[in-house]
Amino acid sequence: MNLQQLKDRFHSLQAREQLFIGVGVVLAVLLALYTLALAPFHDAVKSRSERVVRKEADLAWMRGIGPEMLALNAGAPAAEHAATDSLVVLVDRTARECGLGTALTGQTPDGETGIRVRLEAAEFDTLVACLGDLQQRYAINVESATIDRSGNPGYVNASLVLTRAGS
C-alpha cells in the first residue's frame, strides 16, 4: 500500500473515525518523542543534579577537615601519639614501617622518657630516614648514638638512646 492509497482510505472513513485515528497518531508521536528524546535527557539531568549534590557534600566535608589536615601536616598530633603510645611501641612500629624490623635487635627502657635501642646490620640511609620519621611524627629525638660499620658496605650497627621531646 502506498501513501496515496493510505490517504484515500483515511478520507473514506467517517469523521469520528478520522478524529480517533488522528488523536492516536498524535499520542503515538508524543510518546515516541518522550521515550526517545525527553526521557533520556531528563534522566541525564537528574543524574548530573545528584552528582552535583554529592560533590557539594564532599567539598563541605573536605573544607571541614581542612584545618585538621593542616594540623596533622604541621605535626601537631605527634604529641598526642607520643603521649598515648609507649616508646617501645612507637620505635618498633616505625622500625617495621621503615624496613628496619629485622635489624632491630633490642629495646630497653631508659627512665620514664627514654629508650635504648640496638640495631645490627641496618642500612645507614634507612636508619637516618627512620630517625627523622620518629622525630617528625612522634617528637622523639636522638639523645646519643654510637654507630659502627658492619661487614657490608652501607650497613651499620647502632646503639641509640631516644627520648621524647619536651619531656
C-alpha positions as protocol buffer text, in pm:
chain_id: "A"
residue {
  index: 1
  type: MET
  ca { x: 0 y: 0 z: 0 }
}
residue {
  index: 2
  type: ASN
  ca { x: 142 y: 337 z: -99 }
}
residue {
  index: 3
  type: LEU
  ca { x: 90 y: 677 z: 58 }
}
residue {
  index: 4
  type: GLN
  ca { x: -191 y: 780 z: -179 }
}
residue {
  index: 5
  type: GLN
  ca { x: -389 y: 466 z: -101 }
}
residue {
  index: 6
  type: LEU
  ca { x: -349 y: 537 z: 275 }
}
residue {
  index: 7
  type: LYS
  ca { x: -479 y: 893 z: 227 }
}
residue {
  index: 8
  type: ASP
  ca { x: -777 y: 770 z: 22 }
}
residue {
  index: 9
  type: ARG
  ca { x: -863 y: 510 z: 281 }
}
residue {
  index: 10
  type: PHE
  ca { x: -832 y: 770 z: 564 }
}
residue {
  index: 11
  type: HIS
  ca { x: -1066 y: 1012 z: 380 }
}
residue {
  index: 12
  type: SER
  ca { x: -1319 y: 733 z: 321 }
}
residue {
  index: 13
  type: LEU
  ca { x: -1363 y: 692 z: 696 }
}
residue {
  index: 14
  type: GLN
  ca { x: -1631 y: 867 z: 895 }
}
residue {
  index: 15
  type: ALA
  ca { x: -1536 y: 1193 z: 1071 }
}
residue {
  index: 16
  type: ARG
  ca { x: -1545 y: 1030 z: 1412 }
}
residue {
  index: 17
  type: GLU
  ca { x: -1308 y: 752 z: 1298 }
}
residue {
  index: 18
  type: GLN
  ca { x: -1072 y: 1010 z: 1140 }
}
residue {
  index: 19
  type: LEU
  ca { x: -1065 y: 1202 z: 1469 }
}
residue {
  index: 20
  type: PHE
  ca { x: -992 y: 884 z: 1664 }
}
residue {
  index: 21
  type: ILE
  ca { x: -704 y: 788 z: 1431 }
}
residue {
  index: 22
  type: GLY
  ca { x: -569 y: 1147 z: 1430 }
}
residue {
  index: 23
  type: VAL
  ca { x: -563 y: 1159 z: 1811 }
}
residue {
  index: 24
  type: GLY
  ca { x: -398 y: 816 z: 1821 }
}
residue {
  index: 25
  type: VAL
  ca { x: -126 y: 925 z: 1577 }
}
residue {
  index: 26
  type: VAL
  ca { x: -59 y: 1243 z: 1777 }
}
residue {
  index: 27
  type: LEU
  ca { x: -37 y: 1042 z: 2102 }
}
residue {
  index: 28
  type: ALA
  ca { x: 196 y: 788 z: 1937 }
}
residue {
  index: 29
  type: VAL
  ca { x: 422 y: 1068 z: 1810 }
}
residue {
  index: 30
  type: LEU
  ca { x: 427 y: 1234 z: 2154 }
}
residue {
  index: 31
  type: LEU
  ca { x: 502 y: 903 z: 2326 }
}
residue {
  index: 32
  type: ALA
  ca { x: 784 y: 829 z: 2081 }
}
residue {
  index: 33
  type: LEU
  ca { x: 924 y: 1179 z: 2126 }
}
residue {
  index: 34
  type: TYR
  ca { x: 919 y: 1146 z: 2505 }
}
residue {
  index: 35
  type: THR
  ca { x: 1066 y: 794 z: 2503 }
}
residue {
  index: 36
  type: LEU
  ca { x: 1340 y: 865 z: 2253 }
}
residue {
  index: 37
  type: ALA
  ca { x: 1438 y: 1222 z: 2341 }
}
residue {
  index: 38
  type: LEU
  ca { x: 1293 y: 1368 z: 2659 }
}
residue {
  index: 39
  type: ALA
  ca { x: 1319 y: 1073 z: 2900 }
}
residue {
  index: 40
  type: PRO
  ca { x: 1694 y: 1016 z: 2842 }
}
residue {
  index: 41
  type: PHE
  ca { x: 1753 y: 1391 z: 2866 }
}
residue {
  index: 42
  type: HIS
  ca { x: 1555 y: 1407 z: 3191 }
}
residue {
  index: 43
  type: ASP
  ca { x: 1747 y: 1109 z: 3334 }
}
residue {
  index: 44
  type: ALA
  ca { x: 2080 y: 1268 z: 3240 }
}
residue {
  index: 45
  type: VAL
  ca { x: 1982 y: 1597 z: 3405 }
}
residue {
  index: 46
  type: LYS
  ca { x: 1867 y: 1411 z: 3717 }
}
residue {
  index: 47
  type: SER
  ca { x: 2191 y: 1209 z: 3744 }
}
residue {
  index: 48
  type: ARG
  ca { x: 2401 y: 1524 z: 3695 }
}
residue {
  index: 49
  type: SER
  ca { x: 2200 y: 1700 z: 3962 }
}
residue {
  index: 50
  type: GLU
  ca { x: 2256 y: 1412 z: 4205 }
}
residue {
  index: 51
  type: ARG
  ca { x: 2627 y: 1415 z: 4121 }
}
residue {
  index: 52
  type: VAL
  ca { x: 2647 y: 1788 z: 4196 }
}
residue {
  index: 53
  type: VAL
  ca { x: 2480 y: 1728 z: 4534 }
}
residue {
  index: 54
  type: ARG
  ca { x: 2732 y: 1451 z: 4613 }
}
residue {
  index: 55
  type: LYS
  ca { x: 3026 y: 1669 z: 4505 }
}
residue {
  index: 56
  type: GLU
  ca { x: 2899 y: 1960 z: 4719 }
}
residue {
  index: 57
  type: ALA
  ca { x: 2874 y: 1726 z: 5018 }
}
residue {
  index: 58
  type: ASP
  ca { x: 3229 y: 1603 z: 4951 }
}
residue {
  index: 59
  type: LEU
  ca { x: 3351 y: 1962 z: 4926 }
}
residue {
  index: 60
  type: ALA
  ca { x: 3182 y: 2055 z: 5254 }
}
residue {
  index: 61
  type: TRP
  ca { x: 3343 y: 1754 z: 5421 }
}
residue {
  index: 62
  type: MET
  ca { x: 3685 y: 1843 z: 5281 }
}
residue {
  index: 63
  type: ARG
  ca { x: 3652 y: 2201 z: 5398 }
}
residue {
  index: 64
  type: GLY
  ca { x: 3550 y: 2072 z: 5741 }
}
residue {
  index: 65
  type: ILE
  ca { x: 3858 y: 1856 z: 5784 }
}
residue {
  index: 66
  type: GLY
  ca { x: 4096 y: 2101 z: 5615 }
}
residue {
  index: 67
  type: PRO
  ca { x: 4217 y: 2258 z: 5941 }
}
residue {
  index: 68
  type: GLU
  ca { x: 4264 y: 1913 z: 6094 }
}
residue {
  index: 69
  type: MET
  ca { x: 4472 y: 1803 z: 5795 }
}
residue {
  index: 70
  type: LEU
  ca { x: 4685 y: 2116 z: 5822 }
}
residue {
  index: 71
  type: ALA
  ca { x: 4739 y: 2041 z: 6189 }
}
residue {
  index: 72
  type: LEU
  ca { x: 4839 y: 1683 z: 6106 }
}
residue {
  index: 73
  type: ASN
  ca { x: 5078 y: 1806 z: 5842 }
}
residue {
  index: 74
  type: ALA
  ca { x: 5231 y: 2052 z: 6087 }
}
residue {
  index: 75
  type: GLY
  ca { x: 5299 y: 1770 z: 6330 }
}
residue {
  index: 76
  type: ALA
  ca { x: 5051 y: 1883 z: 6595 }
}
residue {
  index: 77
  type: PRO
  ca { x: 4914 y: 1535 z: 6672 }
}
residue {
  index: 78
  type: ALA
  ca { x: 5264 y: 1396 z: 6720 }
}
residue {
  index: 79
  type: ALA
  ca { x: 5248 y: 1492 z: 7085 }
}
residue {
  index: 80
  type: GLU
  ca { x: 4915 y: 1309 z: 7117 }
}
residue {
  index: 81
  type: HIS
  ca { x: 5063 y: 986 z: 6974 }
}
residue {
  index: 82
  type: ALA
  ca { x: 5373 y: 1019 z: 7184 }
}
residue {
  index: 83
  type: ALA
  ca { x: 5161 y: 1073 z: 7495 }
}
residue {
  index: 84
  type: THR
  ca { x: 4936 y: 771 z: 7437 }
}
residue {
  index: 85
  type: ASP
  ca { x: 5175 y: 510 z: 7293 }
}
residue {
  index: 86
  type: SER
  ca { x: 5483 y: 382 z: 7471 }
}
residue {
  index: 87
  type: LEU
  ca { x: 5826 y: 447 z: 7323 }
}
residue {
  index: 88
  type: VAL
  ca { x: 5873 y: 73 z: 7272 }
}
residue {
  index: 89
  type: VAL
  ca { x: 5558 y: 56 z: 7058 }
}
residue {
  index: 90
  type: LEU
  ca { x: 5643 y: 370 z: 6860 }
}
residue {
  index: 91
  type: VAL
  ca { x: 6002 y: 264 z: 6790 }
}
residue {
  index: 92
  type: ASP
  ca { x: 5902 y: -91 z: 6695 }
}
residue {
  index: 93
  type: ARG
  ca { x: 5618 y: 26 z: 6467 }
}
residue {
  index: 94
  type: THR
  ca { x: 5832 y: 288 z: 6295 }
}
residue {
  index: 95
  type: ALA
  ca { x: 6126 y: 47 z: 6250 }
}
residue {
  index: 96
  type: ARG
  ca { x: 5896 y: -203 z: 6080 }
}
residue {
  index: 97
  type: GLU
  ca { x: 5741 y: 67 z: 5860 }
}
residue {
  index: 98
  type: CYS
  ca { x: 6089 y: 183 z: 5757 }
}
residue {
  index: 99
  type: GLY
  ca { x: 6207 y: -168 z: 5679 }
}
residue {
  index: 100
  type: LEU
  ca { x: 6435 y: -200 z: 5983 }
}
residue {
  index: 101
  type: GLY
  ca { x: 6223 y: -457 z: 6167 }
}
residue {
  index: 102
  type: THR
  ca { x: 6480 y: -735 z: 6122 }
}
residue {
  index: 103
  type: ALA
  ca { x: 6771 y: -508 z: 6217 }
}
residue {
  index: 104
  type: LEU
  ca { x: 6609 y: -409 z: 6546 }
}
residue {
  index: 105
  type: THR
  ca { x: 6765 y: -649 z: 6797 }
}
residue {
  index: 106
  type: GLY
  ca { x: 6692 y: -488 z: 7130 }
}
residue {
  index: 107
  type: GLN
  ca { x: 6496 y: -220 z: 7315 }
}
residue {
  index: 108
  type: THR
  ca { x: 6543 y: -131 z: 7680 }
}
residue {
  index: 109
  type: PRO
  ca { x: 6356 y: 146 z: 7865 }
}
residue {
  index: 110
  type: ASP
  ca { x: 6587 y: 424 z: 7986 }
}
residue {
  index: 111
  type: GLY
  ca { x: 6397 y: 605 z: 8259 }
}
residue {
  index: 112
  type: GLU
  ca { x: 6043 y: 734 z: 8206 }
}
residue {
  index: 113
  type: THR
  ca { x: 6108 y: 928 z: 7889 }
}
residue {
  index: 114
  type: GLY
  ca { x: 6383 y: 734 z: 7715 }
}
residue {
  index: 115
  type: ILE
  ca { x: 6466 y: 407 z: 7546 }
}
residue {
  index: 116
  type: ARG
  ca { x: 6790 y: 235 z: 7445 }
}
residue {
  index: 117
  type: VAL
  ca { x: 6773 y: 76 z: 7102 }
}
residue {
  index: 118
  type: ARG
  ca { x: 7015 y: -168 z: 6938 }
}
residue {
  index: 119
  type: LEU
  ca { x: 7022 y: -226 z: 6561 }
}
residue {
  index: 120
  type: GLU
  ca { x: 7250 y: -469 z: 6379 }
}
residue {
  index: 121
  type: ALA
  ca { x: 7322 y: -473 z: 6005 }
}
residue {
  index: 122
  type: ALA
  ca { x: 7088 y: -179 z: 5942 }
}
residue {
  index: 123
  type: GLU
  ca { x: 7113 y: 15 z: 5619 }
}
residue {
  index: 124
  type: PHE
  ca { x: 7257 y: 354 z: 5716 }
}
residue {
  index: 125
  type: ASP
  ca { x: 7038 y: 566 z: 5484 }
}
residue {
  index: 126
  type: THR
  ca { x: 6724 y: 386 z: 5602 }
}
residue {
  index: 127
  type: LEU
  ca { x: 6827 y: 430 z: 5966 }
}
residue {
  index: 128
  type: VAL
  ca { x: 6872 y: 806 z: 5921 }
}
residue {
  index: 129
  type: ALA
  ca { x: 6535 y: 835 z: 5743 }
}
residue {
  index: 130
  type: CYS
  ca { x: 6367 y: 631 z: 6016 }
}
residue {
  index: 131
  type: LEU
  ca { x: 6512 y: 851 z: 6290 }
}
residue {
  index: 132
  type: GLY
  ca { x: 6387 y: 1157 z: 6102 }
}
residue {
  index: 133
  type: ASP
  ca { x: 6042 y: 996 z: 6081 }
}
residue {
  index: 134
  type: LEU
  ca { x: 6040 y: 934 z: 6458 }
}
residue {
  index: 135
  type: GLN
  ca { x: 6130 y: 1296 z: 6519 }
}
residue {
  index: 136
  type: GLN
  ca { x: 5873 y: 1442 z: 6279 }
}
residue {
  index: 137
  type: ARG
  ca { x: 5579 y: 1217 z: 6358 }
}
residue {
  index: 138
  type: TYR
  ca { x: 5624 y: 1150 z: 6729 }
}
residue {
  index: 139
  type: ALA
  ca { x: 5865 y: 1419 z: 6858 }
}
residue {
  index: 140
  type: ILE
  ca { x: 6120 y: 1154 z: 6958 }
}
residue {
  index: 141
  type: ASN
  ca { x: 6480 y: 1277 z: 6948 }
}
residue {
  index: 142
  type: VAL
  ca { x: 6818 y: 1104 z: 6945 }
}
residue {
  index: 143
  type: GLU
  ca { x: 6990 y: 1182 z: 7275 }
}
residue {
  index: 144
  type: SER
  ca { x: 7303 y: 982 z: 7194 }
}
residue {
  index: 145
  type: ALA
  ca { x: 7417 y: 743 z: 6924 }
}
residue {
  index: 146
  type: THR
  ca { x: 7704 y: 504 z: 6867 }
}
residue {
  index: 147
  type: ILE
  ca { x: 7726 y: 387 z: 6508 }
}
residue {
  index: 148
  type: ASP
  ca { x: 7983 y: 137 z: 6381 }
}
residue {
  index: 149
  type: ARG
  ca { x: 8042 y: -15 z: 6039 }
}
residue {
  index: 150
  type: SER
  ca { x: 7914 y: -365 z: 5988 }
}
residue {
  index: 151
  type: GLY
  ca { x: 8055 y: -624 z: 5748 }
}
residue {
  index: 152
  type: ASN
  ca { x: 7858 y: -500 z: 5445 }
}
residue {
  index: 153
  type: PRO
  ca { x: 7914 y: -161 z: 5279 }
}
residue {
  index: 154
  type: GLY
  ca { x: 7635 y: 84 z: 5363 }
}
residue {
  index: 155
  type: TYR
  ca { x: 7523 y: -116 z: 5666 }
}
residue {
  index: 156
  type: VAL
  ca { x: 7588 y: -26 z: 6030 }
}
residue {
  index: 157
  type: ASN
  ca { x: 7544 y: -148 z: 6385 }
}
residue {
  index: 158
  type: ALA
  ca { x: 7395 y: 121 z: 6607 }
}
residue {
  index: 159
  type: SER
  ca { x: 7322 y: 180 z: 6973 }
}
residue {
  index: 160
  type: LEU
  ca { x: 7085 y: 470 z: 7026 }
}
residue {
  index: 161
  type: VAL
  ca { x: 6926 y: 647 z: 7320 }
}
residue {
  index: 162
  type: LEU
  ca { x: 6597 y: 807 z: 7219 }
}
residue {
  index: 163
  type: THR
  ca { x: 6389 y: 1047 z: 7428 }
}
residue {
  index: 164
  type: ARG
  ca { x: 6058 y: 1224 z: 7396 }
}
residue {
  index: 165
  type: ALA
  ca { x: 6088 y: 1589 z: 7305 }
}
residue {
  index: 166
  type: GLY
  ca { x: 5986 y: 1827 z: 7579 }
}
residue {
  index: 167
  type: SER
  ca { x: 5996 y: 1559 z: 7849 }
}
